[in-house]
Protein backbone atom coordinates (compact mmCIF):
# COMPACT_ATOMS: atom_id res chain seq x y z
CA UNK A 1 0.00 0.00 0.00
CA UNK A 2 1.43 3.35 -1.08
CA UNK A 3 1.13 6.23 1.36
CA UNK A 4 0.94 9.85 0.30
CA UNK A 5 3.99 11.96 1.13
CA UNK A 6 3.68 14.05 4.27
CA UNK A 7 2.64 17.60 3.55
CA UNK A 8 5.35 20.04 4.60
CA UNK A 9 4.60 22.77 7.11
CA UNK A 10 4.84 26.08 5.28
CA UNK A 11 6.01 29.06 7.33
CA UNK A 12 6.14 32.64 6.08
CA UNK A 13 8.75 34.94 7.62
CA UNK A 14 7.22 38.38 7.18
CA UNK A 15 7.27 41.95 8.41
CA UNK A 16 6.65 44.99 6.24
CA UNK A 17 9.40 46.85 8.09
CA UNK A 18 12.88 46.39 6.65
CA UNK A 19 16.00 45.62 8.64
CA UNK A 20 14.30 43.59 11.37
CA UNK A 21 16.11 40.31 10.73
CA UNK A 22 13.66 38.48 8.45
CA UNK A 23 16.29 36.94 6.22
CA UNK A 24 18.63 36.12 9.10
CA UNK A 25 15.74 34.44 10.92
CA UNK A 26 14.76 32.45 7.82
CA UNK A 27 18.33 31.26 7.15
CA UNK A 28 19.02 30.35 10.78
CA UNK A 29 15.70 28.55 11.22
CA UNK A 30 16.22 26.64 7.97
CA UNK A 31 19.74 25.67 9.03
CA UNK A 32 18.54 24.52 12.46
CA UNK A 33 15.72 22.42 11.00
CA UNK A 34 18.09 20.79 8.50
CA UNK A 35 20.59 20.10 11.30
CA UNK A 36 18.03 18.05 13.24
CA UNK A 37 17.20 15.96 10.18
CA UNK A 38 14.20 17.87 8.80
CA UNK A 39 14.65 18.43 5.03
CA UNK A 40 13.83 22.09 4.49
CA UNK A 41 13.20 24.30 1.47
CA UNK A 42 13.74 28.06 1.70
CA UNK A 43 11.90 30.08 -0.94
CA UNK A 44 13.30 33.57 -1.50
CA UNK A 45 10.59 35.92 -2.76
CA UNK A 46 12.41 39.13 -1.91
CA UNK A 47 13.71 40.89 -5.06
CA UNK A 48 16.81 41.86 -3.08
CA UNK A 49 17.72 38.16 -2.99
CA UNK A 50 19.47 38.42 0.37
CA UNK A 51 18.54 34.90 1.46
CA UNK A 52 20.05 33.57 -1.76
CA UNK A 53 23.23 35.55 -1.19
CA UNK A 54 23.37 34.53 2.46
CA UNK A 55 23.23 30.86 1.49
CA UNK A 56 26.10 31.24 -0.97
CA UNK A 57 24.18 31.18 -4.26
CA UNK A 58 25.96 33.67 -6.51
CA UNK A 59 23.83 35.75 -8.85
CA UNK A 60 25.34 34.10 -11.93
CA UNK A 61 24.22 30.72 -10.56
CA UNK A 62 20.56 31.74 -10.21
CA UNK A 63 19.34 30.33 -13.50
CA UNK A 64 15.71 29.52 -12.64
CA UNK A 65 14.27 31.62 -9.83
CA UNK A 66 11.04 32.49 -8.08
CA UNK A 67 10.37 34.97 -10.89
CA UNK A 68 10.08 32.18 -13.45
CA UNK A 69 7.95 30.10 -11.06
CA UNK A 70 5.49 32.90 -10.29
CA UNK A 71 5.15 33.97 -13.92
CA UNK A 72 4.51 30.41 -15.08
CA UNK A 73 7.74 29.97 -17.03
CA UNK A 74 9.03 27.12 -14.85
CA UNK A 75 7.91 24.55 -12.31
CA UNK A 76 9.01 24.85 -8.72
CA UNK A 77 11.10 21.68 -9.06
CA UNK A 78 13.17 23.33 -11.80
CA UNK A 79 14.10 26.24 -9.52
CA UNK A 80 15.28 24.28 -6.47
CA UNK A 81 19.03 24.30 -5.91
CA UNK A 82 21.09 22.73 -3.10
CA UNK A 83 23.03 24.80 -0.61
CA UNK A 84 26.22 24.00 1.26
CA UNK A 85 24.07 23.05 4.25
CA UNK A 86 23.03 19.37 4.03
CA UNK A 87 19.27 19.04 4.03
CA UNK A 88 18.61 22.72 3.17
CA UNK A 89 17.58 23.61 -0.38
CA UNK A 90 16.71 26.97 -1.89
CA UNK A 91 14.58 28.58 -4.56
CA UNK A 92 16.65 31.72 -5.28
CA UNK A 93 15.51 35.21 -6.23
CA UNK A 94 16.91 38.01 -8.37
CA UNK A 95 15.98 41.63 -9.00
CA UNK A 96 13.77 40.40 -11.87
CA UNK A 97 11.21 39.60 -9.19
CA UNK A 98 10.61 43.32 -8.64
CA UNK A 99 8.70 43.46 -11.92
CA UNK A 100 6.71 40.30 -11.30
CA UNK A 101 3.81 42.08 -9.63
CA UNK A 102 2.92 43.96 -12.80
CA UNK A 103 2.84 40.65 -14.66
CA UNK A 104 0.81 38.93 -11.95
CA UNK A 105 -1.96 41.54 -11.81
CA UNK A 106 -3.77 40.22 -14.89
CA UNK A 107 -3.16 36.54 -14.20
CA UNK A 108 -6.04 34.33 -13.06
CA UNK A 109 -5.82 33.27 -9.40
CA UNK A 110 -2.87 35.63 -9.01
CA UNK A 111 -2.93 35.29 -5.21
CA UNK A 112 -2.58 31.50 -5.34
CA UNK A 113 0.26 30.96 -7.81
CA UNK A 114 2.83 30.00 -5.17
CA UNK A 115 0.38 27.74 -3.34
CA UNK A 116 -0.47 25.90 -6.54
CA UNK A 117 3.23 25.57 -7.39
CA UNK A 118 3.85 23.96 -3.99
CA UNK A 119 0.85 21.65 -4.42
CA UNK A 120 2.07 20.61 -7.86
CA UNK A 121 5.53 19.87 -6.46
CA UNK A 122 4.04 17.81 -3.64
CA UNK A 123 2.24 15.63 -6.20
CA UNK A 124 4.87 15.33 -8.93
CA UNK A 125 8.16 16.20 -7.23
CA UNK A 126 11.32 16.63 -9.26
CA UNK A 127 11.10 15.47 -12.87
CA UNK A 128 13.07 12.25 -13.22
CA UNK A 129 14.58 12.54 -9.74
CA UNK A 130 17.00 15.06 -8.31
CA UNK A 131 18.41 16.72 -11.43
CA UNK A 132 18.30 20.36 -10.42
CA UNK A 133 20.71 22.72 -12.06
CA UNK A 134 22.88 25.33 -10.44
CA UNK A 135 23.98 25.49 -6.84
CA UNK A 136 27.28 26.41 -5.26
CA UNK A 137 30.36 24.42 -6.11
CA UNK A 138 30.78 21.44 -3.84
CA UNK A 139 27.15 21.38 -2.68
CA UNK A 140 25.30 18.11 -2.72
CA UNK A 141 21.61 17.45 -3.03
CA UNK A 142 19.82 15.59 -0.27
CA UNK A 143 17.78 13.20 -2.39
CA UNK A 144 15.29 12.60 0.39
CA UNK A 145 14.17 16.21 0.09
CA UNK A 146 13.83 16.51 -3.68
CA UNK A 147 12.94 13.16 -5.21
CA UNK A 148 9.18 13.56 -5.24
CA UNK A 149 8.63 10.58 -2.95
CA UNK A 150 9.79 12.32 0.22
CA UNK A 151 8.57 15.88 0.41
CA UNK A 152 10.29 18.54 2.44
CA UNK A 153 9.36 18.59 6.11
CA UNK A 154 9.32 22.38 6.15
CA UNK A 155 9.05 25.16 3.58
CA UNK A 156 10.18 28.63 4.72
CA UNK A 157 9.29 31.70 2.65
CA UNK A 158 11.41 34.83 3.07
CA UNK A 159 9.25 37.85 2.16
CA UNK A 160 10.10 41.35 0.97
CA UNK A 161 9.82 44.22 3.48
CA UNK A 162 6.40 45.29 2.21
CA UNK A 163 2.83 44.04 2.05
CA UNK A 164 2.65 43.35 -1.67
CA UNK A 165 1.21 40.75 -4.02
CA UNK A 166 4.35 38.70 -3.41
CA UNK A 167 3.69 38.66 0.33
CA UNK A 168 0.01 37.83 -0.25
CA UNK A 169 1.08 34.88 -2.41
CA UNK A 170 3.28 33.65 0.41
CA UNK A 171 0.55 33.98 3.03
CA UNK A 172 -2.01 32.31 0.80
CA UNK A 173 0.34 29.32 0.53
CA UNK A 174 1.32 29.15 4.20
CA UNK A 175 0.22 27.31 7.30
CA UNK A 176 1.50 30.04 9.59
CA UNK A 177 3.29 33.39 9.78
CA UNK A 178 6.44 33.98 11.81
CA UNK A 179 7.15 37.65 12.54
CA UNK A 180 10.65 38.92 13.39
CA UNK A 181 10.25 42.06 15.49
CA UNK A 182 12.78 44.60 16.68
CA UNK A 183 12.72 45.29 20.41
CA UNK A 184 11.69 48.92 20.08
CA UNK A 185 8.52 50.94 20.50
CA UNK A 186 7.96 52.03 16.89
CA UNK A 187 8.12 48.44 15.65
CA UNK A 188 4.80 47.81 17.39
CA UNK A 189 3.01 50.18 15.01
CA UNK A 190 4.08 48.08 12.05
CA UNK A 191 3.04 44.92 13.85
CA UNK A 192 -0.56 46.11 14.18
CA UNK A 193 -0.74 46.71 10.42
CA UNK A 194 0.73 43.28 9.73
CA UNK A 195 -1.85 41.67 12.03
CA UNK A 196 -4.62 43.38 10.07
CA UNK A 197 -3.16 41.98 6.86
CA UNK A 198 -2.99 38.47 8.32
CA UNK A 199 -6.65 38.74 9.39
CA UNK A 200 -7.59 39.92 5.90
CA UNK A 201 -5.75 36.99 4.29
CA UNK A 202 -7.50 34.58 6.66
CA UNK A 203 -10.87 36.08 5.74
CA UNK A 204 -10.38 36.23 1.97
CA UNK A 205 -7.64 33.82 0.88
CA UNK A 206 -6.50 31.30 3.48
CA UNK A 207 -8.87 30.57 6.40
CA UNK A 208 -6.44 28.12 8.03
CA UNK A 209 -3.56 30.64 8.29
CA UNK A 210 -2.15 30.85 11.83
CA UNK A 211 0.12 33.22 13.68
CA UNK A 212 3.12 31.02 14.56
CA UNK A 213 4.62 33.64 16.81
CA UNK A 214 6.87 36.66 17.13
CA UNK A 215 10.66 36.40 17.17
CA UNK A 216 12.28 39.24 19.09
CA UNK A 217 15.42 40.31 17.25
CA UNK A 218 18.32 42.72 17.64
Buried (B, 14 or more C-beta within 10 A) or exposed (E): EEEEBEBBBBBBBBBBBEEBBBBBBBBEBBBEBBEEEBBBBBBBBBBBBBBBBBBBBEEEBBBBBBBBBBBEEBBBBBBBBBBBBBBBBBBBBBEBBBEBBEEBEEBEEBBBBBBBBBBEBBEEBBEEEBEBEBBBEEBEBBEBBBBBEBBBBBBBBBBBBBBBBBBBBBBBBBBBBBBBBBEEEEBEEBBEEBEEBBEEBBEEBBEEBEBBEBBEBE
